[in-house]
């Protein structure tokens, strides 16, 4: 991959990626990856939505509610790229890429305190979804996979907007909130060990 394409990917600009790829990967591989990513987005939707009621800071609660709604929207867009019948329909392929990811999401859901929740989302969970979408786009064909290549940049832009919003938050009102660093490190390590989303 040339330097320009690499820089574009690093900046979240996926518009140049289709020019650098070859034939489409096997359908089962693409459908499986779309399903894996849809599963991850649905987990973000569920977990962040569940955190809203226990958030101490109203600005954090508002941001978490928005992140949850956006994750549901992205999951719906991914589902639209999947067949409605057959072995690759959405319910059949909406599964984690690795079994350990289910345990990881359970651990993430159990995080208490606005600060570590925001940090884990902004520093690990959402950026890793951006990376996973970019990796998928880099394998797709601009002809055979054009519909998916149209929605992936939209999903990336949406994720990056959520990351930016969360990064601006400095949660207040909870002096007993645990340190974010340990949670961020633990989630990043576990996600890498699982091979990502």
Secondary structure, 3 states (H helix, E strand, C coil): CCHHHHHHHHCCCCCCHHHHCCCCCCHHHHHHHHHHHHHHHHHHHHHHHHHHHHCCCHHHHHHHHHHHHHHHHHHHHHHHCCCCCCCCCHHHHCCCCCCHHHHHHHHHHCCCCHHHHHHHHHHHHHHHHHHHHHHHHCCCCCCCCHHHHHHHHHHHHHHHHHHHHHHCCCCCCCCCCCCHHHHHHHHHHHHHHHCCC
